[in-house]
Amino acid sequence: MIGFDRPLRPEWIHHTLRLWRPNTPLRTFYGDFNKIAYQLYGKEGKRKARTVLFRYFFDFKGRPPNQVTTENCLLATLSQKLELDELKPLYITVLVLRSSTLQNILKTILRLYPNGTIETQQLVEKAVGLYGERDVVKRSTRSFLTTLVHFGILSREGVNYVWKNKLPCSTDQLSYVIAFFCFETGRVDIPLERIKHDIVFGLLDLTNLEDCAKKYNSKLWSYIRRPSTSKINLHPNFAEKIVAL
């Protein structure tokens, strides 16, 4: 199980991705990240946070100390074009999508605490009982909860956390989320019901989902509505199209 050892802030993700360049040694970005994450103190704390951010948000290849960014990175391209507030829903979705550990923790949170107060100690104990690996799950759970505070989804009250709201999403924001999800997973079509119930989208307010499907019909995808199902079929080269919108 790969852990989530340090909480992240959305502004760290955004400003670091804006620095991304292709075919560049990963160590080139270390100094800039340390300046961006000015809230952190200590060399070791910055190193661990940087490792987590790069693991989930930077596209790179190779092994330490020879890691190099890839030729292309859709997430970085979007970050360099759009502002932070436009991409917050995408960033939290990417984090959950790329971490099976966080998917499991989020399933536990939504099952036990769909609203109101999240009791941290009870949550940690439940997660450890379900998934084992006590140290990894304990650190990952607490780091994830703090990350959700930084995203404005939770607030902290003493040792526990309280739901504020799921992230509201405009039709444009949802188009980035759906397109990136399909790009990442290799899907060419996706039912709207899948989006509504997939844990990956579990932190988003999907009120505007159908409006999004209609708005980008013929632009990014074909929106197919039948009595039994509604789904979108992605157009070829939809990743390039989402960047050009």
C-alpha positions in Angstrom: 0.0 0.0 0.0 1.4 3.4 -1.1 0.7 6.0 1.6 -0.2 9.6 1.5 2.4 10.8 4.1 1.9 14.6 4.0 -1.1 16.9 3.4 -1.1 19.1 0.3 -2.5 22.5 -0.4 -4.2 23.2 -3.8 -2.0 26.3 -4.3 1.2 24.1 -4.0 -0.2 21.8 -6.6 -1.2 24.6 -9.0 2.0 26.7 -8.8 4.3 23.7 -9.0 2.5 22.3 -12.1 2.9 25.7 -13.7 6.6 25.1 -13.6 6.4 21.7 -15.3 8.6 21.4 -18.4 9.0 18.3 -20.6 12.2 16.1 -20.5 13.5 17.9 -17.4 15.2 16.2 -14.4 12.8 16.2 -11.5 15.4 17.6 -9.1 15.3 20.8 -11.2 12.0 21.7 -9.5 13.0 21.0 -5.9 14.2 24.5 -5.1 11.1 26.2 -6.6 8.8 23.8 -4.7 10.5 24.7 -1.4 9.7 28.4 -2.1 6.1 27.7 -3.1 5.5 25.6 0.1 6.7 28.4 2.4 4.3 27.2 5.1 6.5 24.1 5.7 9.5 24.2 8.0 12.4 21.8 7.9 14.2 20.1 5.1 12.7 16.7 5.8 9.1 18.0 5.9 9.5 19.8 2.6 11.1 16.7 1.0 8.2 14.4 2.1 5.6 16.9 0.9 7.4 17.3 -2.4 7.6 13.6 -2.9 3.8 13.2 -2.3 3.0 16.1 -4.7 5.3 14.8 -7.5 4.0 11.2 -7.0 0.4 12.2 -7.7 0.6 15.2 -9.9 3.8 15.2 -11.9 4.2 12.9 -14.9 7.7 11.6 -14.9 9.7 8.4 -15.7 12.8 6.7 -14.3 14.1 5.9 -10.8 15.8 8.2 -8.3 18.0 10.0 -8.7 17.4 9.9 -12.5 13.8 10.8 -12.7 12.8 13.0 -15.7 9.5 14.5 -16.7 7.7 13.0 -19.6 7.2 14.5 -23.1 3.6 15.6 -22.3 1.5 16.3 -19.2 -2.2 17.2 -19.7 -2.6 18.2 -16.1 0.4 20.7 -16.4 -1.0 22.1 -19.7 -4.3 22.8 -18.0 -2.6 24.3 -15.0 -0.6 26.7 -17.1 -3.7 27.8 -18.9 -6.3 28.1 -16.1 -6.5 29.7 -12.7 -6.4 27.8 -9.4 -10.1 28.2 -8.6 -11.1 26.7 -12.0 -9.0 23.6 -11.3 -9.6 22.7 -7.6 -12.2 20.1 -8.5 -9.8 18.5 -10.9 -6.9 18.5 -8.5 -8.9 16.7 -5.7 -10.3 14.2 -8.3 -6.8 13.4 -9.6 -5.5 12.8 -6.1 -8.3 10.3 -5.4 -8.0 8.7 -8.8 -4.3 8.1 -8.6 -4.3 6.8 -5.0 -6.1 3.5 -4.1 -5.3 4.2 -0.5 -7.2 7.4 -0.6 -10.1 5.8 -2.5 -10.4 3.3 0.4 -10.3 6.0 3.1 -12.8 8.1 1.2 -15.2 5.1 0.9 -15.0 4.7 4.7 -15.6 8.4 5.3 -18.6 8.6 3.1 -20.1 5.4 4.5 -19.7 6.3 8.2 -19.9 10.1 8.0 -21.9 11.3 5.0 -22.6 14.6 6.8 -21.9 16.3 10.1 -18.8 15.5 12.2 -16.1 13.0 11.3 -14.7 11.4 14.4 -11.0 11.1 13.6 -9.9 8.4 16.0 -12.9 6.2 15.2 -12.3 6.7 11.5 -8.6 5.7 11.8 -9.6 2.6 13.8 -12.2 1.6 11.2 -9.8 2.2 8.3 -7.0 0.1 10.0 -9.5 -2.7 10.7 -10.6 -2.7 7.0 -7.3 -2.3 5.3 -4.5 -3.2 7.7 -1.1 -1.6 7.6 -1.7 0.6 10.6 1.1 3.1 10.2 0.4 3.8 6.5 -3.4 4.0 7.0 -3.1 6.2 10.1 -0.7 8.7 8.5 -2.7 8.7 5.2 -6.0 9.3 6.9 -4.8 12.3 8.9 -3.0 13.8 5.9 -6.0 13.3 3.7 -8.4 15.0 6.2 -6.0 18.0 6.5 -5.8 18.2 2.7 -9.6 18.4 2.6 -9.5 21.3 5.0 -7.1 23.1 2.7 -9.5 22.5 -0.2 -12.4 24.0 1.8 -14.3 20.7 1.9 -13.9 20.1 5.7 -13.3 22.3 8.7 -11.4 21.2 11.8 -13.0 21.3 15.2 -10.6 20.2 17.9 -9.4 16.7 17.0 -12.3 16.0 14.7 -13.5 17.4 11.3 -16.8 18.7 10.1 -18.2 18.7 6.5 -18.6 22.1 5.0 -19.6 21.1 1.5 -18.6 19.1 -1.5 -16.7 21.2 -4.0 -19.2 23.0 -6.3 -18.5 22.5 -10.0 -19.5 24.6 -12.9 -20.2 23.0 -16.3 -16.7 24.0 -17.4 -15.0 22.6 -14.3 -16.9 19.3 -14.8 -15.7 19.1 -18.4 -12.1 19.2 -17.2 -12.8 16.5 -14.6 -14.6 14.2 -17.0 -12.1 14.6 -19.8 -9.1 14.0 -17.6 -10.7 11.0 -16.0 -11.4 9.4 -19.4 -7.9 10.4 -20.6 -6.2 8.8 -17.5 -8.3 5.6 -17.5 -8.4 5.1 -21.3 -12.2 5.3 -21.5 -14.0 6.4 -24.7 -17.4 6.5 -23.1 -18.9 6.8 -19.6 -22.4 6.6 -18.3 -23.6 9.6 -16.2 -24.6 7.1 -13.5 -21.1 5.9 -13.3 -19.9 9.4 -12.6 -22.5 9.9 -10.0 -21.6 6.8 -8.0 -17.8 6.4 -8.6 -15.8 7.1 -5.5 -13.3 9.1 -7.6 -16.0 11.9 -7.9 -17.1 11.5 -4.3 -15.9 14.9 -3.2 -17.7 16.9 -6.0 -21.1 18.5 -6.1 -22.4 17.0 -9.4 -25.6 19.2 -9.6 -24.5 20.5 -13.0 -23.5 17.1 -14.5 -26.4 16.9 -17.0 -25.9 20.5 -18.0 -22.3 19.8 -18.6 -23.1 16.8 -20.8 -25.4 18.9 -22.9 -23.1 21.9 -23.1 -20.2 20.0 -24.5 -22.2 17.7 -26.8 -20.6 17.9 -30.2 -17.6 19.8 -28.8 -15.9 17.1 -26.7 -18.3 14.2 -26.8 -21.6 12.9 -28.1 -24.3 12.9 -25.4 -26.5 9.9 -25.8 -29.8 9.8 -23.9 -32.0 6.7 -23.8 -34.7 5.5 -21.5 -32.3 3.0 -20.0 -29.2 5.1 -19.8 -27.5 8.4 -20.5 -23.8 8.4 -21.4 -21.2 10.4 -23.2 -19.0 9.1 -26.0 -15.7 11.0 -26.2 -14.6 12.4 -29.6 -11.2 11.5 -30.9 -8.5 13.8 -29.7 -10.7 15.1 -26.9 -7.7 15.8 -24.7 -6.4 18.3 -27.3 -9.9 19.8 -27.6 -10.2 20.4 -23.8 -7.0 22.4 -23.8 -8.1 24.5 -26.8 -11.5 25.5 -25.3 
